[in-house]
Amino acid sequence: MGIRLPGIVHAKAILRRSLISPSAPTANVPKGHFAVYVGEAQKKRFIVPISYLSHPSFQDLLGQAEEEFGFHHPMGGLTIPCKEDQFLDLTSRLSG
């Protein structure tokens, strides 16, 4: 009998679909991390640990990304629709 975590499974599906792209630059992403693009007008690339996928706050961001972009991410990687300073605030809370 296993524990089901639908949020994590759904988040992994979003990442798998959006990051598997022949044009996506994966050489600069260390094992155990993934790239996201954040920002409103100017998108900035961030490398974040996969462990963030288990946090409800990060899952909320992934849900917003799915609502806005579906599975088509124009930057070639996962694009998160939030302000850069909000993303930095969230990731600093998750890492600490």
N, C-alpha and C positions, 0 to 999 in steps of 0.2 A: 504494500500500500504506500503510495508516494504522495508527496505534497505537491499540489499544482499551484504554480505561480503564473497565472495568465498574463499579468502585466509584463513580467520579464520575458516570457515567450513571445509576446506581441512586440516588445521592443527589439528583441533579437531579430525577428522577422523584418521589421522596418530597416534595421541596419544591414541585414544580409541583402535585401533587395536594393537598397540605395548605394551601398558601398561596392558591390560587385559590378564593376564597370571597367572595360579594357582601357579607358582613358584616364581612370582615377590614379593619381600618383600615390602608390602604397609603399614605395621604397623608404620614405621618411617616417613611417609610422612604426614605432617599436611594438614588439609582440605584447599582447595584453592591453593594447590601446586602440583607439579609433579616432579618425579625423572628423571634425564638425566645422561648419562655416556659420558664423554668427555675426549679426549686425543688421542694420536697417538699409542704408544706402550702400555703404562700403562693407563688404563681407570680409571677415578676418578668420583665418584658419586656426583652430585650436586642436591639440592632441590631448585626449582625455582617457583615463583608465576605463576599461570595460566594467569595472566594479561599480561605476556610477549608474549602470543600468538597473541595479537593484533598488535604487533610491526613488521613492514616490515623486519627489520634486522633479527629478530628471525625467521620469516617465511622463509627467505632465508636459514637459517641454517636447518630448517625442510625439505626444498626442497632438500638440499644437502644430508641429511640423507636418504631421500626417494630414491634418485638416487643411492646412494652407497649401501644401505642395503635393499631397498624395504620395506617390512613390517616384515622382519625377523631380529630381533635385538638379537645378540648372548648373550648380557649381561642380557637379561630378561626384559629390560626396553629400553627406547628410547636412542639410541646411536647416538651422533652427531660427525661427522667426521671433527674436527678442533682441533687446538692446544689449550691446556688448558689456556694459557695466552691470546689468542684471545677471548676465551669464557668469561674469567673473565673481560676483557676490555669491551666487549659488555654488559654483565650483569650489570657492574658498570654504564655504560651510561644509561641503561634502568631504573635502580633504582633511578637515580639522576635526 
